[in-house]
Amino acid sequence: MSSQVRGGTRWKRFAVVMVPSVIATAAVGVGLAQGALAASFSVSGQEFKVSAKKLEGYDFVQYGSVAAERGADPKVAGKAHAVAVSGFSKAYITNMCQSVVTPNLPFGLGTITMRLEAGGEGHKRVYAKDLYLDVAELDGDAKFSNIDIGVAAGSLPRTDKGTGIQPGTQADPNGFSQRAEEAVLTDVKQKAWATTAGTFNLSGLKLRLHKGTDMECYH
């Protein structure tokens, strides 16, 4: 999530993107000291998939932004990605799965899929505080409570009792946004460029590496 080595060997790329991803690079959430959100970071250049049986989130906001890869030049296309940022003051996730594919690894390894699961049967739901998702695609069913659609993004200041634009990031203050007291998403399938959270508790965490792409969270 945080960065991707450029100009190195493919093996070095695998080491940076896949192995530490449990902690930082491609993890669904980033746990930061004292619950402080990262001010800014560069995305890795790899989308990842996330699925969940249910996401129950509070103080929901959504607005448009840009996720830029490390070293991205605003004049060069392809290194920045339009995203819909979804924010929650807190969220509970049931049966969460995350997968990221790294292709063409050396030493005969080929394509490797990292798959992470948590909050499944027999375990507590995944809990996230101050959760922000930089999403490129989202499918599922949604139910909103007390929703306002068409709010100017600049009128979503962050407060102790709610969620606004992610601290340290930018959005068009006159751009389209929406907010709701509660959002319940079921049968979620999404592609994302980044996710951050002040707190991220994963009960029943399982991490596996698989050859090929058959073990992605969804196809």
Secondary structure, 3 states (H helix, E strand, C coil): CCCCCCCCCHHHHHHHHCCHHHCCCCCCCCCCHHHCCCCCCCECCCCEEEEEEEEEEEEEEEEEEEEEECCCCCCCCCCEEEEEEEEEEEEEEECEEEEEEEEEECCCCEEEEEEEEECCCCCCCEEEEEEEEEEEEEEEEEEEECCEEEEEHHHCCCCCCCCCCCCCCCCCCCCEEEEEEEEEEEEEEEEEEEEECCEEECCCCEEEEEECCCCCCCC
